[in-house]
Structures are given as C-alpha cells and as structure tokens.
Amino acid sequence: MNTFDSILVVCVGNICRSPMAAAILRERYPDKHVDSAGLSALVGHSADTKAIELMAMHDIDISSHIAKPISEALVSHADLILTMSVSQTKWIENRWPHCRGRTFRIGHWIDKDIADPYQQDNSVFETSRQDIDDSLEQWAIKMSEAIVIKELKVSECY
C-alpha cells in the first residue's frame, strides 16, 4: 500500500474487527501509520478477549489495544479509511463529506461486509479474521497495480 501513508480502520465498538484488521495491516506494512476507531466505540475497553486470543494464535499481539471513538482528527489524518460495511462507509461520508473517495469497505474487492463477531463463538471470530485477511490481500494487489500505473510515463499511456 505504498500510496497510503496513514490508514484508519473502523468498525462499531473498536474491540473486535478494527483492532484485528489494524494489527494485520501493521504486520504487513510496518512503515505505515495504522490506527483504528469505532463508530460507537466502547471507549477505554481493551480488545475482546476472543480477538486477543485468536490474533495471538496468528502471532499478532493486540493485548495493549484500547478502544477509541472515530473523530474529525482521525479521519482528517487518514489517507485511506477502511470500514467493515457499506453502512459504515456511508455513515462516515455523511458525517464528513471530505472523506468521500478515500473511505471504502475493507471487503470492497471481494464484495463482502465483515460480520461482527461480538458476543459470538470463536468460529465467528475466525471467520471475521479470515475475511479481513482475504480482503486485505485484495487491497494489496490493487494497490500494487495502482503503483505500477502511477509510475508510467504519460508517453507510455498512448
């Protein structure tokens, strides 16, 4: 994701999906600024215990995560805002119209919302994590294609 230096990942409570997605992004892109927030964040709460345990099984530590709400400052700083659903994308774009064009559903390229695993069993958490991982793979492919196009000289386009 070389064209985006700052990525914000958003879900509802900021204790399950967005912390998992942000952690995966940090692992893949350690040189990027990656943050997460919630539309109705459980402010001050740690990540869900099931999310912490699941990510630990994948050698990613999210135990220090603390939930926070989405804000004008966070969205203004982000080059790319990734949400878990179409409705979350619309909510952000309605609240902050200047975010249009850089706010997308994380599952955009696979046409999928990421199911909320909150208060569900471990299998739902794993499905959400896998859907996030699959979605981020597609983002990586699309971003690498965009970089190649960006690097073409105008004369190469004709």
MIDOSE-1310 file (N, C-alpha, C; in nm, 2 decimals, decimal comma, always signed):
residues 158
mntf	+0,08/-0,12/+0,00/+0,00/+0,00/+0,00/+0,09/+0,12/+0,00; +0,18/+0,13/-0,09/+0,28/+0,24/-0,09/+0,22/+0,38/-0,11; +0,10/+0,39/-0,17/+0,04/+0,52/-0,19/-0,03/+0,58/-0,07; -0,05/+0,50/+0,03/-0,12/+0,55/+0,15/-0,03/+0,54/+0,27
dsil	+0,01/+0,65/+0,33/+0,09/+0,65/+0,45/+0,02/+0,64/+0,58; -0,11/+0,67/+0,58/-0,19/+0,67/+0,70/-0,32/+0,60/+0,67; -0,35/+0,49/+0,75/-0,47/+0,41/+0,72/-0,55/+0,40/+0,85; -0,68/+0,43/+0,85/-0,77/+0,42/+0,96/-0,87/+0,31/+0,93
vvcv	-0,88/+0,22/+1,03/-0,97/+0,11/+1,02/-1,08/+0,13/+1,12; -1,21/+0,11/+1,07/-1,32/+0,15/+1,15/-1,42/+0,03/+1,16; -1,48/+0,01/+1,28/-1,59/-0,08/+1,30/-1,69/-0,01/+1,40; -1,77/-0,09/+1,46/-1,86/-0,03/+1,56/-1,80/+0,00/+1,69
gnic	-1,76/-0,11/+1,76/-1,71/-0,09/+1,90/-1,56/-0,07/+1,92; -1,49/-0,10/+1,81/-1,34/-0,09/+1,82/-1,28/-0,18/+1,92; -1,34/-0,30/+1,93/-1,28/-0,40/+2,02/-1,26/-0,54/+1,95; -1,32/-0,56/+1,83/-1,31/-0,69/+1,76/-1,24/-0,67/+1,62
rspm	-1,33/-0,63/+1,53/-1,28/-0,63/+1,39/-1,17/-0,53/+1,35; -1,19/-0,40/+1,39/-1,10/-0,30/+1,35/-0,96/-0,32/+1,42; -0,96/-0,36/+1,55/-0,82/-0,39/+1,61/-0,75/-0,51/+1,54; -0,83/-0,61/+1,50/-0,77/-0,72/+1,42/-0,72/-0,67/+1,29
aaai	-0,80/-0,60/+1,22/-0,75/-0,55/+1,08/-0,64/-0,46/+1,09; -0,64/-0,37/+1,19/-0,53/-0,27/+1,21/-0,40/-0,35/+1,24; -0,41/-0,45/+1,32/-0,29/-0,53/+1,36/-0,23/-0,60/+1,24; -0,32/-0,66/+1,16/-0,27/-0,73/+1,04/-0,20/-0,63/+0,94
lrer	-0,26/-0,51/+0,93/-0,20/-0,41/+0,84/-0,07/-0,37/+0,90; -0,05/-0,35/+1,03/+0,07/-0,31/+1,09/+0,18/-0,42/+1,06; +0,14/-0,54/+1,07/+0,23/-0,65/+1,04/+0,28/-0,65/+0,90; +0,19/-0,62/+0,81/+0,23/-0,62/+0,66/+0,30/-0,49/+0,62
ypdk	+0,27/-0,38/+0,68/+0,32/-0,25/+0,64/+0,37/-0,18/+0,77; +0,48/-0,22/+0,82/+0,54/-0,16/+0,94/+0,58/-0,01/+0,93; +0,60/+0,03/+0,80/+0,63/+0,17/+0,78/+0,51/+0,26/+0,77; +0,39/+0,21/+0,77/+0,27/+0,29/+0,76/+0,22/+0,33/+0,90
hvds	+0,14/+0,44/+0,91/+0,07/+0,47/+1,03/-0,07/+0,41/+1,02; -0,10/+0,31/+1,11/-0,22/+0,24/+1,10/-0,29/+0,27/+1,24; -0,42/+0,31/+1,23/-0,49/+0,33/+1,35/-0,63/+0,27/+1,34; -0,71/+0,26/+1,45/-0,84/+0,21/+1,44/-0,93/+0,29/+1,53
agls	-1,06/+0,28/+1,51/-1,16/+0,35/+1,59/-1,30/+0,29/+1,57; -1,39/+0,33/+1,65/-1,53/+0,28/+1,64/-1,63/+0,39/+1,63; -1,74/+0,36/+1,55/-1,85/+0,45/+1,54/-1,92/+0,47/+1,67; -1,93/+0,36/+1,74/-1,99/+0,36/+1,88/-1,89/+0,29/+1,97
alvg	-1,77/+0,34/+1,98/-1,66/+0,27/+2,05/-1,69/+0,25/+2,19; -1,65/+0,14/+2,24/-1,65/+0,11/+2,39/-1,53/+0,17/+2,45; -1,53/+0,30/+2,46/-1,41/+0,38/+2,49/-1,35/+0,33/+2,62; -1,21/+0,31/+2,60/-1,13/+0,27/+2,72/-1,12/+0,12/+2,74
hsad	-1,21/+0,04/+2,66/-1,20/-0,10/+2,68/-1,09/-0,16/+2,60; -1,04/-0,27/+2,64/-0,94/-0,35/+2,56/-1,01/-0,42/+2,45; -0,93/-0,48/+2,37/-0,99/-0,57/+2,26/-1,06/-0,68/+2,33; -1,16/-0,74/+2,26/-1,23/-0,85/+2,31/-1,13/-0,97/+2,34
tkai	-1,15/-1,04/+2,44/-1,06/-1,15/+2,48/-1,05/-1,25/+2,37; -1,16/-1,28/+2,30/-1,16/-1,38/+2,19/-1,07/-1,33/+2,08; -1,08/-1,20/+2,05/-1,00/-1,14/+1,94/-0,85/-1,14/+1,98; -0,82/-1,11/+2,11/-0,68/-1,12/+2,16/-0,62/-1,26/+2,14
elma	-0,70/-1,36/+2,19/-0,65/-1,50/+2,18/-0,64/-1,54/+2,04; -0,73/-1,51/+1,95/-0,73/-1,55/+1,81/-0,61/-1,49/+1,74; -0,58/-1,36/+1,76/-0,47/-1,30/+1,70/-0,34/-1,35/+1,75; -0,33/-1,39/+1,88/-0,21/-1,45/+1,94/-0,18/-1,58/+1,87
mhdi	-0,29/-1,65/+1,83/-0,26/-1,78/+1,76/-0,20/-1,76/+1,62; -0,21/-1,63/+1,57/-0,15/-1,60/+1,44/-0,03/-1,51/+1,47; +0,03/-1,52/+1,59/+0,15/-1,45/+1,63/+0,14/-1,29/+1,62; +0,02/-1,24/+1,65/+0,00/-1,10/+1,65/-0,06/-1,06/+1,78
diss	+0,00/-0,96/+1,85/-0,04/-0,92/+1,98/-0,12/-0,80/+1,98; -0,25/-0,81/+2,02/-0,34/-0,69/+2,03/-0,38/-0,66/+2,17; -0,31/-0,72/+2,27/-0,35/-0,71/+2,41/-0,34/-0,57/+2,46; -0,26/-0,48/+2,40/-0,25/-0,34/+2,45/-0,35/-0,25/+2,38
hiak	-0,43/-0,30/+2,30/-0,53/-0,21/+2,23/-0,63/-0,15/+2,33; -0,66/-0,02/+2,31/-0,76/+0,05/+2,39/-0,86/+0,11/+2,29; -0,99/+0,08/+2,30/-1,09/+0,13/+2,21/-1,10/+0,28/+2,22; -1,13/+0,35/+2,10/-1,15/+0,49/+2,10/-1,25/+0,52/+1,99
pise	-1,32/+0,64/+2,00/-1,42/+0,67/+1,90/-1,35/+0,74/+1,78; -1,42/+0,72/+1,67/-1,38/+0,79/+1,55/-1,40/+0,94/+1,57; -1,32/+1,02/+1,51/-1,32/+1,17/+1,53/-1,28/+1,24/+1,40; -1,31/+1,37/+1,40/-1,26/+1,45/+1,29/-1,11/+1,45/+1,27
alvs	-1,04/+1,45/+1,38/-0,89/+1,45/+1,37/-0,84/+1,32/+1,31; -0,90/+1,20/+1,35/-0,86/+1,07/+1,29/-0,89/+1,06/+1,14; -1,01/+1,10/+1,10/-1,05/+1,09/+0,96/-0,97/+1,19/+0,87; -0,94/+1,31/+0,93/-0,87/+1,41/+0,85/-0,72/+1,36/+0,83
hadl	-0,67/+1,29/+0,92/-0,53/+1,25/+0,91/-0,51/+1,13/+0,82; -0,62/+1,05/+0,80/-0,61/+0,92/+0,72/-0,61/+0,95/+0,57; -0,52/+0,88/+0,50/-0,52/+0,88/+0,35/-0,62/+0,78/+0,30; -0,65/+0,67/+0,38/-0,74/+0,57/+0,34/-0,82/+0,53/+0,47
iltm	-0,95/+0,52/+0,46/-1,03/+0,48/+0,57/-1,10/+0,35/+0,53; -1,08/+0,24/+0,60/-1,14/+0,11/+0,57/-1,25/+0,08/+0,68; -1,37/+0,05/+0,63/-1,48/+0,01/+0,72/-1,51/-0,13/+0,70; -1,61/-0,18/+0,78/-1,65/-0,32/+0,78/-1,77/-0,34/+0,70
svsq	-1,84/-0,23/+0,67/-1,97/-0,25/+0,59/-2,00/-0,13/+0,51; -2,09/-0,14/+0,42/-2,14/-0,03/+0,33/-2,20/+0,08/+0,42; -2,28/+0,04/+0,52/-2,35/+0,13/+0,60/-2,25/+0,22/+0,68; -2,14/+0,16/+0,73/-2,04/+0,23/+0,80/-1,97/+0,33/+0,71
tkwi	-1,94/+0,29/+0,58/-1,88/+0,38/+0,49/-1,97/+0,50/+0,46; -2,10/+0,48/+0,45/-2,20/+0,59/+0,42/-2,21/+0,68/+0,55; -2,20/+0,62/+0,66/-2,21/+0,70/+0,79/-2,10/+0,80/+0,79; -1,98/+0,75/+0,76/-1,86/+0,84/+0,77/-1,87/+0,94/+0,66
enrw	-1,91/+0,91/+0,54/-1,92/+1,00/+0,43/-2,02/+1,11/+0,45; -2,13/+1,07/+0,52/-2,24/+1,16/+0,55/-2,19/+1,26/+0,66; -2,12/+1,21/+0,76/-2,07/+1,29/+0,87/-1,96/+1,38/+0,83; -1,87/+1,33/+0,74/-1,75/+1,41/+0,70/-1,74/+1,39/+0,54
phcr	-1,81/+1,47/+0,47/-1,82/+1,46/+0,32/-1,68/+1,47/+0,26; -1,58/+1,53/+0,32/-1,45/+1,54/+0,27/-1,38/+1,40/+0,27; -1,44/+1,30/+0,33/-1,38/+1,17/+0,33/-1,43/+1,08/+0,21; -1,52/+1,14/+0,13/-1,56/+1,06/+0,01/-1,44/+1,04/-0,08
grtf	-1,43/+0,93/-0,14/-1,32/+0,90/-0,23/-1,20/+0,83/-0,16; -1,20/+0,83/-0,03/-1,09/+0,76/+0,04/-1,15/+0,68/+0,16; -1,28/+0,66/+0,16/-1,34/+0,57/+0,26/-1,41/+0,45/+0,18; -1,36/+0,33/+0,22/-1,41/+0,21/+0,14/-1,44/+0,10/+0,24
righ	-1,52/+0,01/+0,20/-1,54/-0,11/+0,28/-1,42/-0,20/+0,26; -1,37/-0,25/+0,37/-1,25/-0,34/+0,36/-1,27/-0,45/+0,26; -1,39/-0,50/+0,26/-1,42/-0,61/+0,17/-1,47/-0,57/+0,03; -1,44/-0,45/-0,01/-1,48/-0,39/-0,13/-1,45/-0,48/-0,25
widk	-1,33/-0,53/-0,26/-1,28/-0,60/-0,38/-1,34/-0,74/-0,38; -1,39/-0,79/-0,27/-1,45/-0,93/-0,27/-1,60/-0,92/-0,24; -1,65/-0,79/-0,25/-1,79/-0,76/-0,23/-1,85/-0,83/-0,11; -1,79/-0,80/+0,01/-1,83/-0,86/+0,13/-1,82/-0,76/+0,25
diad	-1,92/-0,76/+0,33/-1,92/-0,70/+0,46/-1,85/-0,80/+0,55; -1,78/-0,74/+0,66/-1,72/-0,83/+0,76/-1,81/-0,84/+0,87; -1,85/-0,96/+0,90/-1,95/-0,99/+1,00/-1,90/-0,95/+1,14; -1,98/-0,89/+1,23/-1,94/-0,86/+1,36/-1,94/-0,98/+1,45
pyqq	-1,83/-1,02/+1,50/-1,82/-1,14/+1,59/-1,85/-1,11/+1,73; -1,88/-0,99/+1,77/-1,90/-0,95/+1,91/-2,01/-1,04/+1,98; -1,97/-1,10/+2,09/-2,05/-1,19/+2,17/-2,09/-1,32/+2,10; -2,01/-1,35/+2,00/-2,03/-1,48/+1,92/-1,93/-1,58/+1,96
dnsv	-1,94/-1,70/+1,91/-1,84/-1,80/+1,94/-1,71/-1,78/+1,86; -1,61/-1,86/+1,90/-1,47/-1,85/+1,84/-1,48/-1,86/+1,69; -1,56/-1,95/+1,64/-1,57/-1,97/+1,49/-1,61/-1,84/+1,41; -1,69/-1,76/+1,47/-1,74/-1,64/+1,41/-1,62/-1,54/+1,41
fets	-1,54/-1,54/+1,52/-1,42/-1,45/+1,52/-1,32/-1,50/+1,41; -1,30/-1,63/+1,40/-1,21/-1,68/+1,30/-1,26/-1,64/+1,16; -1,39/-1,66/+1,13/-1,44/-1,62/+1,00/-1,42/-1,47/+0,97; -1,45/-1,39/+1,07/-1,42/-1,24/+1,05/-1,28/-1,22/+1,02
rqdi	-1,19/-1,28/+1,10/-1,04/-1,26/+1,08/-1,00/-1,30/+0,94; -1,05/-1,42/+0,90/-1,01/-1,47/+0,77/-1,07/-1,38/+0,66; -1,19/-1,33/+0,67/-1,25/-1,24/+0,57/-1,17/-1,11/+0,57; -1,12/-1,06/+0,68/-1,04/-0,94/+0,69/-0,91/-0,97/+0,61
ddsl	-0,85/-1,08/+0,64/-0,72/-1,12/+0,58/-0,74/-1,13/+0,43; -0,84/-1,20/+0,38/-0,87/-1,21/+0,24/-0,89/-1,08/+0,17; -0,96/-0,99/+0,24/-0,99/-0,86/+0,19/-0,86/-0,78/+0,18; -0,78/-0,78/+0,28/-0,65/-0,71/+0,27/-0,56/-0,76/+0,17
eqwa	-0,56/-0,89/+0,14/-0,49/-0,94/+0,02/-0,53/-0,88/-0,11; -0,66/-0,86/-0,13/-0,70/-0,79/-0,25/-0,66/-0,65/-0,25; -0,67/-0,58/-0,14/-0,62/-0,44/-0,13/-0,48/-0,43/-0,17; -0,40/-0,53/-0,12/-0,25/-0,52/-0,15/-0,23/-0,54/-0,31
ikms	-0,30/-0,63/-0,37/-0,29/-0,65/-0,51/-0,33/-0,52/-0,59; -0,45/-0,47/-0,55/-0,50/-0,35/-0,62/-0,40/-0,23/-0,60; -0,34/-0,22/-0,48/-0,25/-0,10/-0,46/-0,12/-0,12/-0,54; -0,07/-0,24/-0,55/+0,05/-0,26/-0,62/+0,02/-0,24/-0,77
eaiv	-0,10/-0,27/-0,82/-0,13/-0,24/-0,96/-0,14/-0,08/-0,98; -0,19/-0,01/-0,88/-0,21/+0,13/-0,89/-0,07/+0,20/-0,89; +0,03/+0,14/-0,82/+0,16/+0,20/-0,81/+0,23/+0,18/-0,95; +0,21/+0,07/-1,01/+0,27/+0,05/-1,15/+0,21/+0,15/-1,24
ikel	+0,08/+0,17/-1,24/+0,01/+0,27/-1,33/+0,06/+0,41/-1,30; +0,07/+0,44/-1,17/+0,12/+0,57/-1,13/+0,26/+0,60/-1,18; +0,34/+0,50/-1,19/+0,48/+0,52/-1,23/+0,50/+0,52/-1,38; +0,39/+0,49/-1,46/+0,41/+0,50/-1,61/+0,42/+0,64/-1,65
kvse	+0,50/+0,66/-1,75/+0,52/+0,80/-1,81/+0,40/+0,82/-1,90; +0,36/+0,95/-1,91/+0,25/+0,98/-2,00/+0,27/+0,92/-2,14; +0,39/+0,93/-2,19/+0,41/+0,87/-2,33/+0,38/+0,72/-2,33; +0,39/+0,65/-2,22/+0,37/+0,51/-2,22/+0,22/+0,48/-2,22
cy	+0,14/+0,58/-2,19/-0,01/+0,56/-2,19/-0,08/+0,57/-2,32; +0,00/+0,61/-2,43/-0,06/+0,64/-2,56/-0,01/+0,54/-2,66
